Amino acid sequence: MEAQVRKMEKNRFNSLINKQYDHFAAICDQNLRYVHTSGAVDDLSSFMNKLQAGYYDYQQIDYDIVNVIEMQDCIIVVANFHANLLVDQKPRTLQNRALSIWKKEQEQLKLMIYQATPF
């Protein structure tokens, strides 16, 4: 399961960089909560609206997974997240500790929670 979640994380960030937002939405749980470094929280719909409108434009992402913890119904991923992006057309560099929770759904994984905290 660890190899699968590592692959899902890589696919998640590739879909953001390549603006494949339908693919990003497909790997997310409908109850997604995306907590930004600012403390703002998006659900799947509001995050997708911001991506599609170009509010967030990811240019480069490095995601170094530090720990993967498998539990009965979810997988917790602890990582270091470094990114260059445009936020409302303004350049921004992020250096965060990140926590992702992937919900196990039959044989699939769905991103349920993502939270980033600045270094």
C-alpha positions in Angstrom: 0.0 0.0 0.0 2.9 2.4 0.7 4.1 2.1 -3.0 0.6 2.9 -4.1 0.2 6.0 -2.0 3.7 7.2 -3.1 2.5 6.8 -6.7 -0.8 8.6 -5.9 1.1 11.6 -4.4 3.3 11.9 -7.4 0.3 11.7 -9.7 -1.5 14.4 -7.6 1.3 16.9 -8.0 1.9 16.1 -11.7 -1.8 16.7 -12.3 -1.5 20.1 -10.6 1.6 21.2 -12.5 0.2 19.9 -15.9 -3.2 21.5 -15.2 -4.9 18.1 -15.5 -7.6 19.2 -13.0 -10.1 16.5 -13.9 -7.5 13.9 -13.0 -6.8 15.7 -9.7 -10.5 15.7 -8.9 -10.8 12.0 -9.7 -8.2 11.1 -7.0 -9.9 13.2 -4.3 -12.7 12.2 -1.9 -15.9 14.2 -2.4 -15.4 15.5 1.2 -11.9 16.8 0.6 -10.6 19.4 3.0 -7.5 21.3 1.6 -5.9 23.5 4.3 -3.6 26.1 2.9 -0.6 27.7 4.7 -2.6 30.8 5.1 -5.2 28.8 7.2 -7.8 29.1 4.5 -9.7 25.9 3.9 -11.1 24.7 0.6 -13.4 21.8 -0.1 -13.1 20.0 -3.4 -15.5 22.3 -5.3 -13.9 25.6 -4.1 -10.4 24.3 -4.7 -11.3 23.1 -8.2 -12.9 26.5 -9.0 -9.7 28.2 -8.0 -7.6 25.9 -10.0 -9.7 26.2 -13.1 -9.9 30.0 -12.8 -6.1 30.2 -12.6 -6.1 31.5 -9.1 -3.5 28.8 -8.2 -1.0 28.0 -10.9 1.6 25.5 -9.8 4.9 25.8 -11.6 7.1 23.4 -9.8 6.6 21.0 -6.8 9.1 19.0 -4.8 7.5 16.6 -2.4 9.8 14.6 -0.2 7.9 11.9 1.7 9.3 11.5 5.2 6.9 8.9 6.7 3.9 6.8 5.6 1.7 5.4 8.3 -0.9 2.8 7.3 -4.0 2.5 9.4 -7.1 0.4 9.1 -9.1 2.8 6.9 -6.6 5.4 5.9 -3.0 6.2 5.1 -1.2 9.2 6.6 1.6 10.8 4.7 4.1 13.2 6.3 6.2 15.1 3.9 8.3 18.2 3.1 6.6 20.3 0.4 8.5 22.9 -1.7 6.7 24.7 -4.5 6.9 27.6 -6.9 3.5 28.9 -8.0 1.4 31.9 -8.9 -1.3 32.8 -6.4 -3.7 35.3 -8.0 -1.0 35.9 -10.6 1.6 36.8 -8.0 4.8 34.6 -7.6 5.0 32.6 -4.4 7.5 30.1 -3.0 6.3 27.6 -0.4 8.4 25.6 2.0 6.1 23.5 4.2 5.7 20.5 6.3 2.7 18.7 4.9 0.2 16.1 6.1 -2.0 14.1 3.7 -4.7 11.6 4.6 -5.7 9.1 2.0 -9.0 7.3 2.6 -9.0 3.6 1.7 -12.0 3.0 -0.5 -12.2 -0.7 -1.6 -9.0 -1.1 -3.5 -8.6 2.6 -4.2 -7.1 5.5 -2.4 -8.8 9.0 -2.3 -7.2 12.1 -1.0 -9.4 13.3 1.9 -7.3 15.9 3.8 -4.3 17.9 3.0 -2.7 20.4 5.4 0.4 22.5 4.9 2.3 24.3 7.6 5.2 26.7 6.8 8.7 25.8 8.0 
